[in-house]
Every structure is written in C-alpha cells, then in structure tokens.
Amino acid sequence: MTQLDRYERKILRELQRDANQTTAQIAERVGLSASPCWRRIDRLEREGYIRKRVAIVDRRKVGLNAHVFAQVKLNAHGRANLDEFSETIRGFPEVLDAYVLMGTMDFMLRIVAKDIDAYERFFFDQLSKLPGVQEINSTVALSEIKATTELPLD
C-alpha cells in the first residue's frame, strides 16, 4: 500500500465525518476538483483504506438499551481452540466488537441487548455455554461519554 498524502487524509477525515457526501462536496472541502477526488476515493477503496460505508444507528432508538463489556477467560483447552471460539463469537449479533487480549483475560467483547434481562439470557444461554469458557466478567455501561468511529488522521 502507498503512503497517504494530505489530500487523501483530508478525504478520509471527510468520509469518516459523513460518508453520505457527494464527491463534489468532498472535493470542495479538501481543495480538489471532483475527478481527481473521485480517483483518490476509488484508490482508497481498492487498497482497503476504506473498508465499507455504513449508517451509524442509534442503539437506544432501536430498543438496545443495555451496553455491556464482557471480559472472557478461556481454560487451557479453550485457548488451544481460539479460532473456534472467535468464529462462534462472530456469529452472535449481540457482540459488536471482540478483541483478543494480552493479560489475565483472553477476550474483550462489546455487547448490546434490549435490556439487562436480555443480556442475562444471552450470558447464561449462549456465552457462558461456549466450550472452553472458564470465566466471564461483565461490566454494564451506565452512560456513554464518547463514542466515535473516526480515526485521528492528523
């Protein structure tokens, strides 16, 4: 992959801020004409800098009021099958993010559910029953101070 120049960084900042903008709007904001701007956006997409464009939905407006962070520790057998655990986690729509950790816990999961009762059902009926799970520490988020998908590209 090639290095990003200042225009491409500006384009990425604009797309992170609002991917619904037209190429002409982005071009005007970054100081390019529409054609070179479109070519740069096309290259950024082809080279994987832009993975996809999405709408960010307000979870509360769609009834997902519980926001939980779960740290999962696997037993020795489970750690031998990290790929299997990872693949299973990818299939749970409640799990928005999953990270492999270094330290005392093996995974950090960001989970949403309708409410705490729904999370409890997910916890007992699915998450805790996965093979190799030794321990799960759940932390409920009370409020959201900052949530962004924008990377600092300065």
Protein Blocks (a to p, Z undefined) as FASTA:
>chain_A
ZZddfklmmmmmmmmmommbcfklmmmmnopafklmmmmmmmmmmnomambdcddddfkl
nopabccdddddddfklmmmmmmmmmmmmmpmklmbdcddedjbfbdcddddfblmlmmm
mmmmmmmmpghiabdcddddfbdfbdcfbdcfZZ
